[in-house]
Amino acid sequence: MGGDTTLGYNLEAHFDQQLEAGVPKKWLYPLYFAGVKPILDAADIALVNLECPFTDRGEPLEKNFNFRARPELVRILQEGSVDLVTCANNHVADYGREGVEDTIAMLEEAGIAHFGGGLTLAQARRPAILERHGLKIGFIGHYFQAAPDMKEPRGVLAARDRAGAAGCYLDRDCIRRMVTRDVRELVRQVDVAIPYFHWGHEGSYELRDYQVALAHLCVDLGCKAVLGAHPHRVQAVEVYKGAPIFYSLANFVYGGIKEPSDRLSMIARLRVSRAGPVEADVVPINITRWPEAPFQPYLLEGEERRNAMGRIASLSKAVPATLPQLDPRLWPDVPGPAPADSSAGYG
């Protein structure tokens, strides 16, 4: 399970620069996921947060950052062994209804399942249900930020007659009701239910109260794990009533910024069963080797890995319980979180 993935913007520009330099497309499509592909290949379901529509149509929504990728670049997900994406985020509707239409069409043509975004709110709220080894595993996605975190126009969210992401605009009661209804319906249909939220304060390591409240609500309703994204930073990993909660998986294959000040991220690995809690662990990664190998995350080893695990463990002190792997006593004398910086340029 990976975090924020944007295949347009700076990544698309890099792709085109490599083409102009004579690198063939057949080498470029697999390039960006190559450093983490062994992890994704080993997974029965590889999931990322897709933060760009695949489209060359539509008018940009009036907002701070508009991302999109040429439809052909869906091939990067295919070559990266991605099976499933959440579209419940602030970018799926960056180019309006046409952009959402094209994205859904390209994902389905590529054989990649999706959830969290649609041409109507009802469609955006539909789960993706995949069957593996006799287990039905269901995913739903919602986008929600309370004030003052929300910086986007209402148009990023789907409505009865508007394409966009599933979610509610600023209204905590609305999102609680929506999540409750959607989770209850999903839990009845599957063996394992997993929500993936887009939430929190962009550029921050700190949790918001509504993130914790929504995550705990989902577990109380029967979800076996909870995933989150949007802050573009790693946040705490909690274990609540036996369920792992990854509040922010941070960036993954992310073309939204060329040279981020904090390159730490992680992959969440979940092992699910019909009975009993989900087993989980963290795989720390660096998201780029700018400028030599931009937008190409890779696995950490040795001292780099130790420092990364120490930072994630330190962040997880913010919650009452975390994964055994992140017990801070296992990672003494390692650097803590880097100071938060401006989120400008992230989207």
Secondary structure, DSSP 8 states (H G I E B T S, - for coil): ---EEE-STHHHHHHHHHHHTT--HHHHTTTTTTTTHHHHHH-SS-EEEE-S-B-S-S---SSS----B-GGGHHHHHHTT--EEE--SSSTTTTHHHHHHHHHHHHHHHT-EEESEESSHHHHT--EEEEETTEEEEEEEEE---TTT--S-GGGB-BTTB-EESB-SS-HHHHHHHHHHHHHHHHHH-SEEEEEEE-S-TT-SS--HHHHHHHHHHHHTT-S-EEEESSSSB--EEEETTEEEES-B-EEEE-S-SS-S--EEEEEEEE--SSS--EEEEEEEE--BTTTBTT--EE--HHHHHHHHHHHHHHGGGSS---GGG-GGGSTT----------TT--
